[in-house]
Amino acid sequence: MDMYGHLNFIVLGFSCNQFGLQAPEGNHETLNVLKYVRPGEGYIPKFPLFGRIEVNGLQEEPLFKYLKECLPFVNPEIGDIKKFYWSPINVNDIRWNFEKFLIGADGVPLKRYDLHSSSEELEMDIAHLV
């Protein structure tokens, strides 16, 4: 947001507890968790943060169902399914926290990034759009 927020660009954040049950806090506690625990040190997001949702399984939010249909999975390894808290598990599911989707200003999904994608790769792709 610091680099591109002034150029018709926005980040949207969604909390999800489906990956190792790492986000059990209530929606009213999320900002304090970010500020004081993870990542801590007074961190305050500079983007809208939505309430906790499900991104996989029977109760997945329609937005994420759409994004996953438009952009196939990035990581060919499924991972440790004992840490997945949804059913059924599908090959196109989001595999872990911090997976990202880049969406154009027209609402068309452009690219999907797994949790190991570099911030430089994402920044370069954003720079080409704005």
N, C-alpha and C positions, 0 to 999 in steps of 0.2 A: 504494500500500500504506500510505503514511503517513496518508492521508485516510480510507481505508475498510477497512483490514486488520483492524480490531477488530470489524467488522460482517458477519461471514460472507461476506467477499469475498476473492478471491485472484487474483493475476496469475500466468500461466504463460508462461515465455519459451522460445522454440524458435529455435535457430540454423539457418540455411539458407545454402548456398553457391550457390544457383541464380540469383542476381541479380548479374551482373557479376563473379562469382567473388570476392566481397568478404569471404567468411568461410572461407578455406582452412585455418585452424588446426585442429588436432586437438581433440577434446573436452576433453582434459586441459589445453589452453592457453586455453580460452575465458575463464575468469575473469580470467586475467592480461591478456588482450587488453582486456577491459572496464576493468580497473583502471588499466592503464598506457598504453593506446593510444587506443581509442575506447570510451567518451567520455574515458577517462583521469582524471587528477586524483584518483586513489584511489577511483573509483566502484566500489561493491560492490552488486549487485542485492539487493533485499529480498524477492525472490520466487524460487521454484524455476526453475532454468534447466536445460532438458533438453539432451541430446546433439543434435548436428546431424542434421537430417532433410531429406527432400525433400517439398515442399508441392505440387508440380505434376508432371505427366508420368507416365510408366509406373510409376515407383517411389514415387509420392506416398503419404504416410502415410494410412491409412484415416480418421483423425480429420479431416484437412484435406479429404479427398474429401467426407466427410459435411457439413462446415461449408459448403463451396462449393456443394453440392447444395441445402442448406437456405436459403442466403442468396446471391442472385445478385450478380454483380460490381457494384462501386461506380463504378469509373472507366470511362467508355465508350472511352477511348483505350487501345490495347494497349501502345504504347510502342515502344522500339527493340529489336526482336527479336534483334539481334546481341548484346545483353547478356543474353539469356535462355539458360539452360543446362538445358533440358529439352525433351522431345518426347513426344507432340505438344503443340502450343500450342493451348489452348482459350479461348474467349471468357470463361469463368468463372474462369480461373486467377487466382491471386494475382499481382499485377503487379510488386510491388517490396517491398523490406524494409519492415518496420514497419506492414504492414497488420494490422488488429486485428479480433477477433471478440468480441462481448459475449454471454455465455452465462448464462442464468438459473440459479439454485440447483438447479432441477429438471433441468438438463442441456439445456434447449431453447435453441438458438441464437436470439438476439434481433435482433442488428444487426451489420453489417459496416462497417468504416471503412477508407477508403483511406489511403495514407501522408500525404495532405495534409489529412486531417480534423484539426480543432483539438482540443487536449487539453480545452478548455472544453466542447466538444460531448460528448466521451466522459465527462467528469466529471459533467455534467448528467444524462446517461442513467444512469450508475451511481447517482447520488444518488436517482433515482426508484425504483431497485430495492431499495436497502438500507434 
